[in-house]
Amino acid sequence: QVQMVESGGGMVQAGGSLRLSCAASGLTIWYLTMAWYRQTPGQGRTLVARLRMDNSTFYIDSVKGRFTITKDNARNTIYLQMTSLKPEDTAIYYCNEDPPDAGYWGRGTQVTVSS
């Protein structure tokens, strides 16, 4: 059974930083394309950043230069380092494959950025 457990969220002021973690079990991430997504109230989950097996990355324009996606294959964990946070980054953040598997969504971790 695949399980994704996100952690590291919290409340920060604008300009602050957070590091999100996603511990995966039931699958091996090193050869998969993994991603972080986020969801705001009334909206669907949207892609934030992607990390391929070859360590190539993709970021949506609004987080480029501020967010960094990485992974630790030994820990089967992916990370999202978020800096210079803005109020518009407020959301619940999830990890999953890209494209996402509907059965792999975890509970997410809430990030709240105050102005």
DSSP file (Angstrom, degrees, kcal/mol; ACC not computed):
  #  RESIDUE AA STRUCTURE BP1 BP2  ACC     N-H-->O    O-->H-N    N-H-->O    O-->H-N    TCO  KAPPA ALPHA  PHI   PSI    X-CA   Y-CA   Z-CA
    1    1 A Q              0   0    0      0, 0.0     2,-0.3     0, 0.0    26,-0.1   0.000 360.0 360.0 360.0 126.5    0.0    0.0    0.0
    2    2 A V        +     0   0    0     24,-0.2     2,-0.4   101,-0.1    24,-0.2  -0.599 360.0 179.0 -81.8 136.8    1.4    3.3   -1.1
    3    3 A Q  E     -A   25   0A   0     22,-2.5    22,-2.3    -2,-0.3     2,-0.5  -0.995  15.4-164.4-140.6 133.4    1.4    6.1    1.5
    4    4 A M  E     -A   24   0A   0     -2,-0.4     2,-0.6   100,-0.2   103,-0.4  -0.975   7.6-168.5-114.5 127.0    2.7    9.7    1.2
    5    5 A V  E     -A   23   0A   0     18,-2.0    18,-2.4    -2,-0.5     2,-0.3  -0.925   6.0-164.2-121.7 107.9    3.2   11.6    4.5
    6    6 A E  E     +A   22   0A   0     -2,-0.6     2,-0.3    16,-0.2    16,-0.2  -0.633  17.4 158.5 -89.9 146.5    3.8   15.3    4.1
    7    7 A S  E     +A   21   0A   0     14,-2.3    14,-2.6    -2,-0.3   102,-0.1  -0.958  34.8  72.9-154.7 170.0    5.2   17.4    7.0
    8    8 A G        +     0   0    0     -2,-0.3    11,-0.4     1,-0.3    -1,-0.1   0.353  61.1 132.6 103.2  -5.5    7.0   20.7    7.7
    9    9 A G        +     0   0    0     12,-0.1     2,-0.3     9,-0.1    -1,-0.3  -0.120  21.3 131.4 -70.6 175.2    4.2   23.1    7.1
   10   10 A G  E     -d  111   0B   0    100,-0.8   102,-2.8    99,-0.1     2,-0.5  -0.986  55.3 -60.0 168.6-168.3    3.3   26.0    9.4
   11   11 A M  E     +d  112   0B   0     -2,-0.3     2,-0.3   100,-0.2   102,-0.2  -0.924  53.2 162.7-109.3 126.8    2.6   29.7    9.8
   12   12 A V  E     -d  113   0B   0    100,-2.7   102,-2.7    -2,-0.5     2,-0.2  -0.929  36.5-109.0-136.8 161.0    5.2   32.1    8.7
   13   13 A Q  E >   -d  114   0B   0     -2,-0.3     3,-2.2   100,-0.2    72,-0.2  -0.545  54.4 -78.3 -84.4 158.2    5.4   35.8    7.9
   14   14 A A  T 3  S+     0   0    0    100,-2.5    72,-0.2     1,-0.3    -1,-0.1  -0.289 121.9  32.0 -54.6 136.8    6.0   37.0    4.4
   15   15 A G  T 3  S+     0   0    0     70,-3.0    69,-0.7     1,-0.3    -1,-0.3   0.264  96.7 119.5  94.3 -10.8    9.7   36.6    3.5
   16   16 A G    <   -     0   0    0     -3,-2.2    69,-2.4    69,-0.2     2,-0.3  -0.099  54.6-126.8 -80.3-177.9   10.1   33.6    5.7
   17   17 A S        +     0   0    0     66,-0.2     2,-0.3    67,-0.2    66,-0.2  -0.934  20.1 179.7-133.1 152.5   11.1   30.1    4.8
   18   18 A L  E     - B   0  82A   0     64,-2.2    64,-3.3    -2,-0.3     2,-0.5  -0.980  17.6-145.5-145.1 154.2    9.9   26.5    5.3
   19   19 A R  E     - B   0  81A   0    -11,-0.4     2,-0.3    -2,-0.3    62,-0.2  -0.965  17.1-159.0-124.4 115.6   11.1   23.1    4.3
   20   20 A L  E     - B   0  80A   0     60,-2.7    60,-2.0    -2,-0.5     2,-0.3  -0.664   4.8-161.3 -91.4 146.8    8.5   20.5    3.5
   21   21 A S  E     -AB   7  79A   0    -14,-2.6   -14,-2.3    -2,-0.3     2,-0.4  -0.938   8.4-166.1-124.8 150.4    9.2   16.8    3.6
   22   22 A C  E     -AB   6  78A   0     56,-2.1    56,-2.1    -2,-0.3     2,-0.6  -0.905   7.2-161.2-137.9 108.1    7.3   13.9    2.0
   23   23 A A  E     -AB   5  77A   0    -18,-2.4   -18,-2.0    -2,-0.4     2,-0.4  -0.801  12.8-158.6 -91.6 121.2    8.1   10.4    3.2
   24   24 A A  E     +A    4   0A   0     52,-2.5     2,-0.3    -2,-0.6   -20,-0.2  -0.802  12.9 177.8-102.8 139.8    7.0    7.8    0.7
   25   25 A S  E     +A    3   0A   0    -22,-2.3   -22,-2.5    -2,-0.4     3,-0.1  -0.977  62.0  35.7-135.6 152.7    6.3    4.2    1.5
   26   26 A G  S    S+     0   0    0     -2,-0.3     2,-0.3   -24,-0.2   -24,-0.2   0.410 113.2  55.1  86.1  -3.0    5.1    1.4   -0.7
   27   27 A L  S    S-     0   0    0    -24,-0.2     2,-0.6   -26,-0.1    -1,-0.1  -0.977  80.9-118.8-153.2 161.5    7.0    2.6   -3.7
   28   28 A T    >   -     0   0    0     -2,-0.3     3,-0.5     1,-0.1     4,-0.1  -0.911  19.6-166.4-108.4 119.8   10.5    3.6   -4.6
   29   29 A I  G >   +     0   0    0     -2,-0.6     3,-1.8     1,-0.2    -1,-0.1   0.695  67.2  86.3 -80.6 -17.9   10.9    7.2   -5.6
   30   30 A W  G 3  S+     0   0    0      1,-0.3    -1,-0.2    43,-0.2     4,-0.1   0.809  99.2  34.8 -62.2 -29.5   14.4    7.2   -7.2
   31   31 A Y  G <  S+     0   0    0     -3,-0.5    -1,-0.3     2,-0.1     2,-0.2   0.370 106.4  87.3-103.2   5.9   13.2    6.2  -10.6
   32   32 A L  S <  S-     0   0    0     -3,-1.8     2,-0.7    -4,-0.1    -3,-0.0  -0.657  80.4-116.3-101.3 157.3    9.9    8.1  -10.5
   33   33 A T        -     0   0    0     -2,-0.2    65,-2.0    65,-0.2     2,-0.3  -0.859  42.0-169.4 -86.8 115.6    9.1   11.6  -11.5
   34   34 A M  E     -FE  51  97B   0     17,-2.3    17,-3.1    -2,-0.7     2,-0.3  -0.744   6.6-178.5-110.0 156.8    7.9   13.1   -8.2
   35   35 A A  E     -FE  50  96B   0     61,-2.7    61,-1.9    -2,-0.3     2,-0.4  -0.976  25.7-127.9-150.9 159.3    6.2   16.4   -7.6
   36   36 A W  E     -FE  49  95B   0     13,-2.3    12,-3.0    -2,-0.3    13,-1.5  -0.921  28.3-176.2-107.7 140.5    4.8   18.9   -5.1
   37   37 A Y  E     -FE  47  94B   0     57,-3.3    57,-2.6    -2,-0.4     2,-0.3  -0.850   7.7-154.9-126.8 163.4    1.3   20.2   -5.6
   38   38 A R  E     -FE  46  93B   0      8,-2.2     8,-2.6    -2,-0.3     2,-0.4  -0.989   2.2-161.0-142.2 155.8   -0.8   22.7   -3.7
   39   39 A Q  E     - E   0  92B   0     53,-2.1    53,-2.6    -2,-0.3     6,-0.2  -0.998   1.0-165.6-139.0 132.2   -4.4   23.4   -3.2
   40   40 A T    >   -     0   0    0      4,-0.4     3,-2.5    -2,-0.4    51,-0.1  -0.772  48.3 -71.1-109.7 160.5   -6.3   26.5   -2.0
   41   41 A P  T 3  S+     0   0    0      0, 0.0     3,-0.1     0, 0.0    -1,-0.1  -0.238 121.1   9.2 -54.3 129.1   -9.9   26.6   -0.9
   42   42 A G  T 3  S+     0   0    0      1,-0.3     2,-0.3    -3,-0.0    -3,-0.0   0.429 113.2  97.5  82.9  -1.2  -12.2   26.1   -3.8
   43   43 A Q  S <  S-     0   0    0     -3,-2.5    -1,-0.3     1,-0.1     2,-0.1  -0.819  71.8-116.6-117.9 157.8   -9.5   25.2   -6.1
   44   44 A G        -     0   0    0     -2,-0.3    -4,-0.4     1,-0.1     2,-0.3  -0.320  47.5 -78.7 -80.7 172.4   -8.1   21.9   -7.4
   45   45 A R        -     0   0    0     -6,-0.2     2,-0.4    -2,-0.1    -6,-0.2  -0.552  51.7-164.9 -72.8 135.7   -4.6   20.7   -6.7
   46   46 A T  E     -F   38   0B   0     -8,-2.6    -8,-2.2    -2,-0.3     2,-0.1  -0.932  24.5-101.9-125.2 148.6   -2.0   22.3   -9.0
   47   47 A L  E     +F   37   0B   0     -2,-0.4   -10,-0.3   -10,-0.2     3,-0.1  -0.419  36.4 170.4 -67.6 137.0    1.5   21.4   -9.8
   48   48 A V  E     -     0   0B   0    -12,-3.0    12,-2.1     1,-0.4     2,-0.3   0.723  64.6  -6.0-110.7 -48.2    4.2   23.5   -8.1
   49   49 A A  E     -FG  36  59B   0    -13,-1.5   -13,-2.3    10,-0.2    -1,-0.4  -0.995  56.6-155.6-153.9 150.8    7.5   21.7   -8.8
   50   50 A R  E     -FG  35  58B   0      8,-2.4     8,-1.8    -2,-0.3     2,-0.4  -0.970   1.3-165.5-132.3 144.1    8.6   18.5  -10.5
   51   51 A L  E     -FG  34  57B   0    -17,-3.1   -17,-2.3    -2,-0.4     6,-0.2  -0.973  12.4-156.8-132.9 118.9   11.8   16.4  -10.1
   52   52 A R    >   -     0   0    0      4,-2.8     3,-2.1    -2,-0.4   -19,-0.1  -0.381  35.0-100.7 -89.4 170.3   12.7   13.7  -12.6
   53   53 A M  T 3  S+     0   0    0      1,-0.3   -21,-0.1   -22,-0.2    -1,-0.1   0.839 124.2  55.5 -57.7 -34.6   14.9   10.6  -12.1
   54   54 A D  T 3  S-     0   0    0    -23,-0.1    -1,-0.3     1,-0.1     3,-0.1   0.340 120.7-110.3 -83.3   9.7   17.8   12.5  -13.8
   55   55 A N  S <  S+     0   0    0     -3,-2.1     2,-0.2     1,-0.3    -2,-0.1   0.558  70.1 145.4  72.4  10.3   17.4   15.3  -11.3
   56   56 A S        -     0   0    0      1,-0.0    -4,-2.8    -5,-0.0     2,-0.3  -0.525  33.7-153.9 -72.7 149.6   16.0   17.7  -13.9
   57   57 A T  E     -G   51   0B   0     -6,-0.2     2,-0.4    -2,-0.2    -6,-0.2  -0.841  18.7-162.1-128.3 160.2   13.5   20.0  -12.4
   58   58 A F  E     -G   50   0B   0     -8,-1.8    -8,-2.4    -2,-0.3     2,-0.4  -0.995  10.7-176.2-138.5 139.4   10.5   22.1  -13.4
   59   59 A Y  E     -G   49   0B   0     -2,-0.4   -10,-0.2   -10,-0.2     2,-0.1  -0.987  30.6-112.5-132.8 145.2    8.9   25.0  -11.4
   60   60 A I    >>  -     0   0    0    -12,-2.1     3,-1.7    -2,-0.4     4,-0.9  -0.440  39.7-108.3 -69.3 155.2    5.9   27.1  -12.1
   61   61 A D  G >4 S+     0   0    0      1,-0.3     3,-0.7     2,-0.2    -1,-0.1   0.846 113.8  61.3 -56.6 -38.4    6.8   30.7  -12.8
   62   62 A S  G 34 S+     0   0    0      1,-0.2    -1,-0.3     3,-0.0   -14,-0.0   0.664 112.7  35.8 -69.3 -14.7    5.5   32.1   -9.5
   63   63 A V  G X> S+     0   0    0     -3,-1.7     3,-2.4   -15,-0.2     4,-2.2   0.456  82.8 126.9-115.4  -3.1    7.9   30.0   -7.4
   64   64 A K  T << S+     0   0    0     -4,-0.9     4,-0.1    -3,-0.7    -3,-0.0  -0.298  81.5  14.4 -57.6 134.6   11.0   30.0   -9.7
   65   65 A G  T 34 S+     0   0    0      2,-0.4    -1,-0.3     1,-0.1     3,-0.1   0.313 125.7  61.6  83.5  -9.8   14.0   31.2   -7.8
   66   66 A R  T <4 S+     0   0    0     -3,-2.4    17,-1.8     1,-0.2     2,-0.3   0.699  96.4  52.5-115.9 -33.5   12.3   30.8   -4.4
   67   67 A F  E  <  -C   82   0A   0     -4,-2.2    -2,-0.4    15,-0.2     2,-0.4  -0.811  58.7-167.9-109.5 147.4   11.4   27.1   -4.2
   68   68 A T  E     -C   81   0A   0     13,-2.2    13,-2.9    -2,-0.3     2,-0.5  -0.986   7.0-155.4-136.5 125.7   13.8   24.1   -4.6
   69   69 A I  E     +C   80   0A   0     -2,-0.4     2,-0.3    11,-0.2    11,-0.2  -0.855  25.4 157.8-100.9 132.6   12.7   20.5   -5.0
   70   70 A T  E     -C   79   0A   0      9,-1.5     9,-2.8    -2,-0.5     2,-0.3  -0.870  21.8-147.8-141.4 174.2   15.1   17.8   -4.0
   71   71 A K  E     -C   78   0A   0     -2,-0.3     2,-0.5     7,-0.3     7,-0.2  -0.985  12.5-147.5-146.4 157.6   15.1   14.1   -2.9
   72   72 A D  E  >> -C   77   0A   0      5,-3.1     5,-1.8    -2,-0.3     4,-0.8  -0.926  12.4-169.4-123.3 102.1   16.9   11.7   -0.7
   73   73 A N  T >45S+     0   0    0     -2,-0.5     3,-0.5     1,-0.2   -43,-0.2   0.865  85.8  57.2 -63.0 -36.0   16.7    8.3   -2.3
   74   74 A A  T 345S+     0   0    0      1,-0.2    -1,-0.2    -3,-0.1    -2,-0.0   0.854 115.8  36.6 -63.5 -34.3   18.1    6.5    0.7
   75   75 A R  T 345S-     0   0    0     -3,-0.5    -1,-0.2     2,-0.2   -51,-0.2   0.449 103.6-130.8 -94.8  -2.8   15.2    7.9    2.8
   76   76 A N  T <<5 +     0   0    0     -4,-0.8   -52,-2.5    -3,-0.5     2,-0.4   0.918  65.7 131.2  52.5  45.0   12.7    7.6    0.0
   77   77 A T  E   < -BC  23  72A   0     -5,-1.8    -5,-3.1   -54,-0.2     2,-0.3  -0.970  46.2-156.0-133.3 140.7   11.8   11.2    0.8
   78   78 A I  E     -BC  22  71A   0    -56,-2.1   -56,-2.1    -2,-0.4     2,-0.3  -0.865  14.4-157.9-114.5 155.8   11.3   14.4   -1.3
   79   79 A Y  E     -BC  21  70A   0     -9,-2.8    -9,-1.5    -2,-0.3     2,-0.4  -0.876  14.5-156.3-130.0 157.3   11.6   17.9   -0.1
   80   80 A L  E     -BC  20  69A   0    -60,-2.0   -60,-2.7    -2,-0.3     2,-0.6  -0.886  11.3-160.9-135.7 106.2   10.5   21.4   -1.0
   81   81 A Q  E     -BC  19  68A   0    -13,-2.9   -13,-2.2    -2,-0.4     2,-0.5  -0.773  13.3-167.8 -85.3 122.6   12.6   24.2    0.3
   82   82 A M  E     +BC  18  67A   0    -64,-3.3   -64,-2.2    -2,-0.6     2,-0.3  -0.957  10.4 171.3-119.0 124.0   10.6   27.4    0.2
   83   83 A T        +     0   0    0    -17,-1.8   -66,-0.2    -2,-0.5   -67,-0.2  -0.811  59.1  26.3-125.0 167.2   12.1   30.8    0.7
   84   84 A S  S    S-     0   0    0    -69,-0.7    -1,-0.2    -2,-0.3   -67,-0.2   0.898  85.0-159.5  47.6  47.6   10.9   34.4    0.3
   85   85 A L        -     0   0    0    -69,-2.4   -70,-3.0    -3,-0.2   -69,-0.2  -0.224   8.4-158.3 -63.1 146.1    7.4   33.1    1.0
   86   86 A K    >   -     0   0    0    -72,-0.2     3,-2.4    -3,-0.1     4,-0.3  -0.859  31.3-110.2-121.9 155.6    4.5   35.2   -0.1
   87   87 A P  G >  S+     0   0    0      0, 0.0     3,-1.8     0, 0.0    26,-0.4   0.843 117.0  63.6 -54.2 -33.1    0.9   35.3    1.1
   88   88 A E  G 3  S+     0   0    0      1,-0.3    -3,-0.0    -3,-0.0     0, 0.0   0.578  89.1  69.0 -71.4  -6.8   -0.2   33.8   -2.2
   89   89 A D  G <  S+     0   0    0     -3,-2.4    -1,-0.3     2,-0.0     2,-0.2   0.537  70.6 121.4 -82.7  -6.7    1.8   30.7   -1.4
   90   90 A T    <   +     0   0    0     -3,-1.8     2,-0.3    -4,-0.3    22,-0.2  -0.396  41.0 105.1 -60.0 124.3   -0.7   29.9    1.3
   91   91 A A  E    S- H   0 111B   0     20,-1.9    20,-2.9    -2,-0.2     2,-0.5  -0.968  75.9 -81.5-178.8 172.2   -2.1   26.5    0.6
   92   92 A I  E     -EH  39 110B   0    -53,-2.6   -53,-2.1    -2,-0.3     2,-0.4  -0.895  47.9-146.7 -93.5 129.8   -2.1   22.8    1.5
   93   93 A Y  E     +EH  38 109B   0     16,-2.7    16,-2.0    -2,-0.5     2,-0.3  -0.837  19.5 178.9-105.7 135.1    0.9   21.2   -0.1
   94   94 A Y  E     -E   37   0B   0    -57,-2.6   -57,-3.3    -2,-0.4     2,-0.3  -0.895  17.1-143.4-128.4 155.8    0.9   17.6   -1.3
   95   95 A C  E     +E   36   0B   0     -2,-0.3    11,-0.4   -59,-0.2     2,-0.3  -0.897  33.0 137.1-117.1 156.0    3.4   15.3   -2.9
   96   96 A N  E     -E   35   0B   0    -61,-1.9   -61,-2.7    -2,-0.3     6,-0.1  -0.954  54.4 -70.5-172.1 175.9    2.7   12.7   -5.5
   97   97 A E  E     -E   34   0B   0     -2,-0.3   -63,-0.2   -63,-0.2     4,-0.1  -0.298  60.3 -93.0 -69.8 168.7    4.0   11.3   -8.8
   98   98 A D  S    S+     0   0    0    -65,-2.0   -65,-0.2     1,-0.2     3,-0.0  -0.965 124.2  33.0-128.5 116.9    3.8   13.4  -11.9
   99   99 A P  S    S-     0   0    0      0, 0.0    -1,-0.2     0, 0.0    -2,-0.1   0.556 118.2-118.8 -67.5 154.6    1.3   12.8  -13.4
  100  100 A P        -     0   0    0      0, 0.0     2,-0.6     0, 0.0    -2,-0.1  -0.307  11.6-133.8 -71.9 146.8   -0.4   12.1  -10.1
  101  101 A D    >   -     0   0    0      1,-0.1     3,-2.2    -4,-0.1     4,-0.3  -0.880  13.6-140.8 -95.2 125.4   -1.9    8.8   -9.1
  102  102 A A  G >  S+     0   0    0     -2,-0.6     3,-0.6     1,-0.3    -1,-0.1   0.763  99.9  54.9 -60.1 -25.2   -5.3    9.4   -7.5
  103  103 A G  G 3  S+     0   0    0      1,-0.2    -1,-0.3    -3,-0.0  -101,-0.1   0.478  97.8  64.5 -87.0  -1.0   -4.7    6.7   -4.9
  104  104 A Y  G <   +     0   0    0     -3,-2.2  -100,-0.2  -101,-0.1    -1,-0.2   0.449  66.1 124.5-103.4  -1.5   -1.4    8.2   -3.6
  105  105 A W    <   -     0   0    0     -3,-0.6    -9,-0.1    -4,-0.3     2,-0.1  -0.391  41.9-163.0 -65.8 132.3   -2.7   11.5   -2.2
  106  106 A G        -     0   0    0    -11,-0.4  -101,-0.1    -2,-0.1    -1,-0.1  -0.132  39.4 -86.0 -93.1-162.8   -1.8   12.0    1.4
  107  107 A R        -     0   0    0   -103,-0.4  -102,-0.1     1,-0.2    -2,-0.1   0.648  63.4-142.6 -83.4 -15.1   -3.2   14.5    3.9
  108  108 A G        -     0   0    0   -104,-0.2     2,-0.4   -13,-0.1   -14,-0.2  -0.058  10.5 -96.2  79.0 173.7   -1.0   17.3    2.9
  109  109 A T  E     - H   0  93B   0    -16,-2.0   -16,-2.7  -102,-0.1     2,-0.3  -0.998  31.6-123.8-135.7 131.7    0.7   19.9    5.0
  110  110 A Q  E     - H   0  92B   0     -2,-0.4  -100,-0.8   -18,-0.2     2,-0.5  -0.567  21.8-170.0 -81.4 129.7   -0.7   23.4    5.6
  111  111 A V  E     -dH  10  91B   0    -20,-2.9   -20,-1.9    -2,-0.3     2,-0.5  -0.984   5.0-176.9-117.0 124.0    1.4   26.4    4.7
  112  112 A T  E     -d   11   0B   0   -102,-2.8  -100,-2.7    -2,-0.5     2,-0.5  -0.982   4.6-169.8-125.2 122.7    0.1   29.8    5.8
  113  113 A V  E     -d   12   0B   0     -2,-0.5     2,-0.3   -26,-0.4  -100,-0.2  -0.949   8.6-156.8-115.3 120.4    2.0   33.0    5.0
  114  114 A S  E      d   13   0B   0   -102,-2.7  -100,-2.5    -2,-0.5    -2,-0.0  -0.696 360.0 360.0 -98.0 149.3    0.9   36.2    6.6
  115  115 A S              0   0    0     -2,-0.3    -1,-0.1  -102,-0.2  -102,-0.1   0.460 360.0 360.0 -88.4 360.0    1.5   39.6    5.2
